[in-house]
């Protein structure tokens, strides 16, 4: 089956996600510059500003950074990626990844 993309539908979906983020997700963090520096050192790109934190997103970035669920549990008390993602419901994925980057840095020190 060959699935063709629908640019209009994609644009509408993206705009809806951006509008949701503007209304419901915090975008201003004191550590933003620090997280960007850590991401550059780790060689990763932070997620798009409008992506909400989900268990799958947290899991994907944790694995990319070489962090295990056990390390996250030891540091935060969260026993699942879902719990970690839901810990701060108004935080976008990029900010949660910033915390993962800080965890990785603290474990490396």
C-alpha positions as CSV (number, residue, x, y, z in Angstrom):
1,X,0.0,0.0,0.0
2,X,1.4,3.4,-1.0
3,X,0.4,6.2,1.3
4,X,0.7,9.7,0.0
5,X,1.2,12.6,2.2
6,X,-1.5,15.3,2.5
7,X,0.3,18.6,3.1
8,X,-2.9,20.5,4.0
9,X,-3.8,17.9,6.7
10,X,-0.2,17.9,7.9
11,X,-0.1,21.7,8.2
12,X,-3.5,21.7,10.0
13,X,-2.3,19.1,12.5
14,X,0.9,21.0,13.1
15,X,-1.0,24.3,13.6
16,X,-3.3,22.6,16.1
17,X,-0.4,21.2,18.0
18,X,1.2,24.6,18.1
19,X,-2.0,26.3,19.3
20,X,-2.4,23.7,22.0
21,X,1.2,24.3,23.1
22,X,0.8,28.0,23.3
23,X,-2.3,27.6,25.5
24,X,-1.2,24.7,27.7
25,X,2.6,24.1,27.7
26,X,5.1,26.3,29.5
27,X,7.8,27.7,27.1
28,X,9.9,29.9,29.3
29,X,12.6,28.1,31.4
30,X,15.6,29.6,33.2
31,X,17.7,26.6,32.1
32,X,16.9,26.8,28.4
33,X,20.4,28.0,27.3
34,X,22.0,25.4,29.6
35,X,19.9,22.6,28.1
36,X,20.8,23.7,24.5
37,X,24.5,23.6,25.4
38,X,24.1,20.1,26.9
39,X,22.2,19.0,23.8
40,X,25.0,20.3,21.6
41,X,27.6,18.4,23.6
42,X,25.5,15.2,23.5
43,X,25.1,15.7,19.8
44,X,21.3,15.7,19.8
45,X,18.6,18.1,18.7
46,X,16.0,19.0,21.2
47,X,12.4,18.2,20.3
48,X,10.2,20.8,18.6
49,X,8.8,23.4,21.0
50,X,5.2,22.3,20.6
51,X,5.6,18.6,21.3
52,X,4.1,17.5,24.6
53,X,6.0,15.2,26.8
54,X,4.8,11.6,26.3
55,X,6.1,8.3,27.6
56,X,7.3,7.3,24.1
57,X,9.1,10.6,23.6
58,X,10.9,10.4,27.0
59,X,11.8,6.8,26.3
60,X,13.2,7.5,22.9
61,X,15.4,10.4,24.2
62,X,16.5,8.5,27.3
63,X,17.6,5.5,25.2
64,X,19.4,7.9,22.8
65,X,21.3,9.4,25.7
66,X,22.1,6.0,27.1
67,X,20.0,6.4,30.2
68,X,18.2,3.4,31.7
69,X,14.8,3.4,33.4
70,X,16.7,2.3,36.6
71,X,18.9,5.4,36.5
72,X,15.8,7.6,36.0
73,X,14.0,5.8,38.9
74,X,17.0,6.2,41.2
75,X,17.2,10.0,40.4
76,X,13.5,10.8,40.4
77,X,11.6,8.0,42.0
78,X,9.5,7.6,38.8
79,X,9.1,3.9,38.0
80,X,8.1,4.3,34.3
81,X,8.7,6.7,31.4
82,X,5.0,7.6,31.6
83,X,5.2,8.6,35.2
84,X,8.3,10.7,34.4
85,X,6.5,12.4,31.4
86,X,3.5,13.1,33.5
87,X,5.5,14.5,36.5
88,X,5.2,18.0,35.0
89,X,2.1,18.0,32.8
90,X,2.6,21.5,31.5
91,X,6.2,20.9,30.3
92,X,6.9,20.3,26.6
93,X,9.1,17.4,25.6
94,X,12.1,19.6,25.0
95,X,12.2,20.7,28.6
96,X,11.8,17.2,29.9
97,X,14.7,16.2,27.6
98,X,16.6,19.0,29.2
99,X,16.2,17.3,32.6
100,X,17.4,14.0,31.1
101,X,20.5,15.8,29.8
102,X,21.2,17.2,33.2
103,X,20.8,13.7,34.7
104,X,23.2,12.3,32.1
105,X,25.7,15.1,33.0
106,X,25.4,14.4,36.7
107,X,25.9,10.7,36.2
108,X,29.0,11.4,34.1
109,X,30.6,13.6,36.7
